[in-house]
Each structure stands twice: as structure tokens, then as C-alpha cells.
Amino acid sequence: MAERLSITSNGAKLNEAIAKQLDDIRAAGTFKEERVITSEQAAEINVEGREDKVLNFCANNYLGLANSKDLINAAKDALDTHGFGLASV
């Protein structure tokens, strides 16, 4: 039981250290709030709290290719013909 209490105590210390570090980051003005994307991934997207569209530089989808029907169908065809997974294990 003493071991469990020690883990809990260490967890609380870790939480305190993380909370202090986050407070320091906020105080320095370098904390980044995540924006919630409310539209499908594309070159231009809608984000929560804004009326206008914004350019999407937060994903590797700069050109909006993730929604290309041609690419999606090609990926499905490759999956059907070649499969998917770690063949080496």
C-alpha cells in the first residue's frame, strides 16, 4: 500500500510541476490555444469562433488533396489489391 501512496504522491507532484510550467508559458505569452476545425479538411477551412474561412497550414493538406475523390479511390483500389499492414511481423 505504501508503494501506491508514493505513486499517487509523485503523480500529484508531477501535476503541480506541469501546472506551474503551463502558467509560466501563459505568463510569457507563448501558450498556443488550439483552434477547433468545424469543416472538412481542405486548403481553406472554418474554425470555431470565426465567420470567415482561413488557410489551413496545420495539416499536411496544404493543397486540399485529402478530399480528392481520385486520390481516395486510388487508395481504396491499392488497399483492395495490395492490402495494408506490417508484413514484416
ROVEX-178662 format. One line per 10 residues: their letters; for each residue x, z, y of C-alpha. Coordinates in pm, 1 decimal. Each point is the difference from the previous one (the first is absolute). Layout:
<nodes>
A> X,Z,Y | ...
</nodes>
This chain:
<nodes>
MAERLSITSN> 0.0,0.0,0.0 | 290.2,71.4,235.6 | 114.6,-361.0,-37.7 | -342.4,-128.4,106.4 | 3.3,223.4,308.9 | 345.8,-129.1,87.0 | -116.3,-361.6,-23.0 | -299.3,78.4,220.5 | 224.0,175.6,250.7 | 241.5,-293.9,5.8
GAKLNEAIAK> -293.9,-238.7,41.6 | -121.3,197.7,300.6 | 350.2,-9.0,151.1 | 15.0,-374.6,-54.3 | -339.8,-45.2,166.5 | 117.3,206.4,297.8 | 319.8,-204.7,30.8 | -192.1,-328.0,-16.8 | -256.6,122.0,255.5 | 279.9,101.6,239.0
QLDDIRAAGT> 175.5,-333.9,-41.7 | -325.8,-187.3,69.3 | -59.6,215.6,309.1 | 352.1,-84.2,122.3 | -61.3,-371.7,-57.8 | -329.5,17.3,191.4 | 166.3,192.1,285.2 | 270.2,-268.6,19.5 | -268.8,-267.6,29.1 | 117.2,-183.0,-310.7
FKEERVITSE> -288.6,79.6,-236.8 | -175.8,-315.0,-120.7 | -374.7,9.0,-53.3 | -115.5,-239.6,-269.1 | -265.1,-249.4,104.8 | -286.4,-59.1,-240.4 | -50.7,-370.0,-72.5 | -372.6,-79.2,-4.2 | 18.9,-368.4,-92.6 | 157.8,-192.9,-284.8
QAAEINVEGR> 374.9,-58.9,18.8 | 73.7,-303.9,214.3 | 230.7,-111.6,280.1 | -247.1,159.2,243.8 | -186.3,316.6,-98.2 | -246.2,253.7,133.8 | 112.7,361.6,25.8 | -204.9,313.0,44.0 | -55.3,92.4,363.6 | 60.7,-348.2,147.3
EDKVLNFCAN> -246.6,-273.9,84.6 | 252.0,-286.2,10.3 | 201.3,-143.6,-288.6 | 369.6,82.6,-28.0 | 289.4,-182.9,-164.7 | 79.3,135.4,-345.5 | 370.1,84.5,-26.4 | -50.5,301.5,-230.1 | -2.8,-196.3,-324.6 | 186.4,-287.7,-157.3
NYLGLANSKD> -293.3,-221.1,86.4 | 109.2,-131.3,337.7 | -149.6,-343.3,-62.6 | -319.1,123.8,-162.2 | 99.0,-155.2,-332.6 | -131.9,294.8,-202.9 | -351.2,-138.8,46.9 | 86.8,-360.3,-85.1 | -241.6,-115.6,-271.5 | 263.0,-248.5,-124.3
LINAAKDALD> 260.5,274.7,-44.8 | -249.0,240.2,-157.6 | -110.5,-265.4,-249.5 | 361.9,-93.5,-78.0 | 78.9,366.9,-66.3 | -302.9,30.2,-229.6 | 104.3,-313.2,-189.1 | 355.0,134.2,-41.1 | -139.5,330.2,-127.2 | -218.8,-179.8,-253.3
THGFGLASV> 281.3,-223.5,-126.5 | 303.0,229.2,27.0 | -138.0,353.7,1.9 | 127.7,293.4,199.5 | 206.7,305.7,-77.1 | 336.9,135.5,-92.3 | 96.8,-210.8,-297.5 | 336.5,174.3,-41.3 | -146.8,333.1,-111.7
</nodes>
